[in-house]
Amino acid sequence: MLSLASVRYRNALAVDGGPIARIETGELSVRGRRIPMANARLTPGLVRKGPMMLYSDADGTGTDRIATVARHKAVSEALERWAFHATVRSERAAEFGFDVDPSTTGMSAFPGMLRRQARRTSVLEAVERFSLCSWWEGRVAGRAFETDWPGVSSIAIDGPFGGVTVIAYAKSDWGGYVYGHAAEESFGAACERAVVELARHEWVLRAGWLATIAGDPVRPTNIFEKRCLFFASEEGHALFQERLATRPSLAPLRPEIICDSDIPGPWDEFATIWRFALRPPSEGYLRGGERYFFL
């Protein structure tokens, strides 16, 4: 797909009248290989933010071998967050499935020529989250694989529309366990994306983990951060391994599409925001507590 980010994001910064307050750049170590990373922050008032103790409060993060593309990905994710917060509590929320799944799952921004160019990434993310929940709840099987990445193991879960979801996991050099997951049309592509997510997880969790084991525990209130810390522990990883060793006990659910549409709004000046959402297997991903594997 042809991205027009260099043109459509040209005026995205607040100094040019756009919604992006600033973009910060750096590098991420992905199992010994360093790649560019960028964080984008929206102008105040566009999103509602809860307290975060482990993860950055950036509105969008992007990584890529090309620094410019990493910046564009960060802007795209920030635009998704803008569209989500503007829509989830609006009168049109049900039109886009937010009454059933009030999360950013299945949202994608793409600065292309055609609106449906944003759809592919939306479908992959929705499939990833549906497959992850289905596996954890014992509805589908996951196959264990070693990867080409040193010290990284993985689980492959067949997607409901084809493709595969990969969960990558490893023990970090500071002692905790870290994870990443992604869906793609091939195992190799999904694995590579999952390992990048694992590296981001490893990077943000390190300080909180070391503080906790040093006797100054981090006590996040955000459920996803709580899960990160729990599944980094020996107890959490043992629960993860127990699930991996258990055969499915429930029938798989037929995926029900609750949204397959672009979300119009002021962000259209910069990119198309698409949402492809499936009815979740349960509400466990939101209400299942820290022992529910959905990071």
C-alpha positions in Angstrom: 0.0 0.0 0.0 1.2 3.5 -0.9 1.5 5.7 2.2 1.1 9.4 1.8 2.3 10.2 5.3 5.1 12.5 4.1 2.3 14.7 2.5 -0.7 14.2 4.8 1.3 14.4 8.0 3.2 17.5 6.9 0.9 19.8 8.9 0.1 17.4 11.7 2.2 19.2 14.3 0.5 21.8 16.5 2.9 24.6 15.3 1.3 24.0 11.9 -2.3 23.9 13.3 -2.4 20.1 13.7 -3.2 17.8 16.7 0.3 16.5 17.5 2.0 18.5 20.2 5.4 17.0 19.8 7.3 13.9 18.6 10.2 12.4 20.6 12.7 10.0 19.0 15.1 7.4 20.3 16.1 3.7 19.8 14.7 0.4 21.0 16.9 -2.7 21.5 15.2 -5.7 19.9 17.2 -8.7 21.3 20.5 -7.0 20.6 19.5 -5.1 17.4 18.7 -1.4 17.8 15.9 0.1 15.7 14.5 3.7 15.7 11.5 4.4 17.9 9.3 7.5 18.2 6.6 8.7 20.6 3.9 11.2 19.6 1.9 13.3 22.0 -1.4 14.9 21.2 -2.3 18.5 22.2 -3.9 18.7 25.6 -7.7 18.1 25.8 -8.0 15.7 22.9 -7.8 12.5 25.0 -8.6 11.4 28.6 -5.6 9.8 30.3 -5.5 7.5 33.3 -2.5 7.1 35.6 0.3 5.1 34.1 3.3 4.0 36.2 5.2 1.7 33.8 4.3 2.7 30.3 4.9 6.2 28.8 2.0 8.5 28.7 2.7 9.1 25.0 -0.4 8.8 22.8 1.3 7.0 20.0 4.5 4.9 19.6 6.1 3.6 16.4 9.1 1.5 15.6 10.7 0.8 12.2 14.1 0.3 10.6 13.6 3.7 9.0 13.4 6.5 11.5 10.9 8.6 9.4 8.5 5.6 9.2 8.8 5.1 12.9 7.7 8.8 13.4 4.8 8.3 10.9 3.7 5.2 12.8 3.7 7.1 16.1 1.5 9.9 14.6 -0.9 7.2 13.2 -1.3 5.6 16.6 -1.9 9.0 18.2 -4.6 9.8 15.7 -6.2 6.4 16.5 -6.3 7.4 20.2 -7.8 10.8 19.3 -10.6 9.1 17.3 -11.2 6.6 20.0 -11.6 9.1 22.8 -13.7 11.4 20.7 -16.1 8.5 19.8 -16.3 6.0 22.6 -18.5 8.2 24.8 -20.4 9.9 21.9 -23.9 9.4 20.6 -22.3 7.3 17.8 -20.4 4.9 20.0 -22.7 1.9 19.2 -22.4 2.5 15.5 -18.7 1.5 15.8 -19.1 -1.3 18.3 -17.9 0.6 21.3 -21.0 -0.4 23.3 -19.8 -4.0 23.0 -16.0 -3.5 23.1 -15.1 -0.1 24.5 -11.4 -0.4 23.6 -9.1 0.6 20.8 -8.9 -3.0 19.5 -9.3 -3.1 15.7 -8.5 0.6 15.2 -6.0 1.6 12.5 -5.0 4.9 11.0 -3.5 5.0 7.5 -2.6 8.1 5.4 -3.4 6.6 2.0 -5.4 7.6 -1.1 -8.2 5.1 -0.5 -10.1 4.9 2.8 -10.1 1.0 2.8 -6.3 1.0 2.9 -6.6 1.4 6.6 -8.7 -1.8 6.9 -6.0 -4.5 6.6 -4.2 -3.5 9.9 -7.5 -3.2 11.7 -8.5 -6.8 10.7 -5.2 -8.2 11.8 -5.4 -6.5 15.2 -9.0 -7.6 15.8 -8.0 -11.2 14.9 -5.0 -11.0 17.2 -7.0 -10.0 20.2 -9.9 -12.4 19.5 -7.4 -15.3 19.1 -5.5 -14.3 22.2 -8.7 -14.3 24.3 -10.0 -17.5 22.7 -6.7 -19.3 23.5 -6.5 -18.1 27.1 -10.1 -19.1 27.8 -9.5 -22.6 26.4 -11.4 -22.4 23.2 -8.6 -22.9 20.7 -5.2 -24.6 20.6 -1.8 -23.0 20.5 1.2 -24.7 19.0 4.6 -24.2 20.7 7.6 -23.1 18.5 11.1 -22.0 19.0 12.1 -19.0 17.0 15.2 -17.7 15.3 15.6 -15.1 18.0 18.0 -16.2 20.7 16.1 -17.1 23.9 12.7 -16.4 22.5 9.9 -19.1 22.3 6.5 -18.7 20.7 3.0 -19.9 20.5 1.1 -19.9 17.1 -2.7 -19.7 17.1 -4.6 -20.1 13.8 -6.8 -17.1 13.1 -10.5 -17.3 12.4 -10.1 -15.8 8.9 -6.8 -17.3 8.1 -3.4 -16.0 9.1 -1.8 -16.6 12.4 -1.4 -15.0 15.8 1.9 -15.4 17.5 2.7 -14.9 21.2 6.5 -14.5 21.7 7.9 -14.9 25.2 11.3 -14.9 26.9 13.1 -14.5 30.2 14.8 -11.2 30.4 18.4 -10.6 31.6 17.0 -8.9 34.7 14.9 -11.9 35.7 11.3 -11.3 34.8 9.4 -12.8 31.9 8.3 -10.7 29.0 5.8 -11.2 26.2 4.6 -9.8 22.8 1.9 -10.8 20.4 0.9 -9.9 16.9 -1.1 -11.3 14.0 0.0 -11.5 10.3 -0.7 -13.6 7.2 2.5 -15.7 7.9 4.1 -17.1 11.0 7.4 -15.3 10.2 5.9 -11.9 9.8 3.7 -12.3 12.9 6.7 -13.5 14.9 8.8 -10.5 13.9 6.1 -8.1 15.0 5.6 -10.0 18.2 9.3 -9.9 19.1 9.3 -6.1 18.6 6.3 -5.8 21.0 8.2 -8.1 23.4 11.2 -5.7 23.3 8.9 -2.8 24.1 7.4 -4.7 26.9 10.9 -5.6 28.2 12.0 -2.0 28.1 9.1 -0.5 30.0 8.9 -3.2 32.6 12.5 -3.3 33.6 12.5 -0.3 36.0 9.3 -1.3 37.7 10.4 -4.9 38.1 13.8 -4.1 39.6 12.1 -1.6 42.0 9.7 -4.2 43.1 12.2 -6.9 43.8 14.4 -4.3 45.6 11.6 -3.8 48.2 10.1 -0.7 46.7 7.2 -2.2 44.8 5.4 -0.4 42.0 1.7 -0.6 42.6 -0.1 0.3 39.3 -3.8 0.9 39.2 -4.1 0.2 35.5 -5.2 -3.4 34.9 -2.9 -3.9 31.9 0.2 -2.8 33.9 -0.9 -5.1 36.8 -0.9 -8.0 34.3 2.5 -7.1 33.0 4.0 -7.3 36.5 2.1 -10.5 37.4 3.0 -12.4 34.3 6.6 -11.3 34.6 6.7 -13.2 37.9 7.5 -16.9 38.3 3.9 -17.4 39.5 2.5 -15.6 36.4 4.7 -17.5 34.0 3.8 -20.8 35.6 0.2 -20.0 35.0 1.0 -19.1 31.4 2.9 -22.4 30.9 0.0 -24.3 32.5 -2.4 -22.9 29.9 0.0 -23.8 27.1 0.1 -27.4 28.3 -3.7 -27.7 28.6 -5.8 -28.8 25.7 -8.9 -26.7 24.8 -11.9 -27.6 26.9 -14.5 -25.3 25.3 -15.9 -25.0 21.8 -14.5 -22.3 19.6 -16.8 -19.3 19.0 -17.8 -18.2 15.5 -16.4 -14.7 15.1 -19.2 -12.0 14.9 -18.2 -8.8 13.2 -19.6 -5.8 15.2 -17.9 -3.1 13.2 -16.3 -2.8 9.8 -16.2 0.8 8.9 -14.2 4.0 8.8 -14.8 6.5 11.7 -15.2 10.0 10.2 -14.0 13.0 12.1 -11.5 15.9 12.1 -8.7 13.4 11.8 -9.7 12.7 8.2 -7.5 15.6 7.2 -4.5 13.5 8.1 -5.5 9.8 7.8 -8.4 7.4 7.6 -9.3 5.8 10.9 -10.8 2.3 10.4 -12.3 0.0 12.9 -12.8 -3.7 12.4 -14.1 -5.2 15.6 -15.2 -8.7 16.6 -17.5 -9.5 19.5 -15.1 -10.6 22.3 -15.3 -14.2 23.5 -16.1 -12.8 27.0 -15.5 -9.7 29.1 -12.4 -11.3 30.7 -10.0 -9.1 28.8 -11.5 -6.1 30.6 -12.7 -7.7 33.9 -10.7 -10.8 34.3 -8.2 -9.3 36.8 -4.4 -9.6 36.7 -4.4 -13.3 36.1 -6.0 -13.0 32.7 -3.4 -13.0 29.9 -4.2 -9.9 27.8 -1.3 -7.5 27.9 
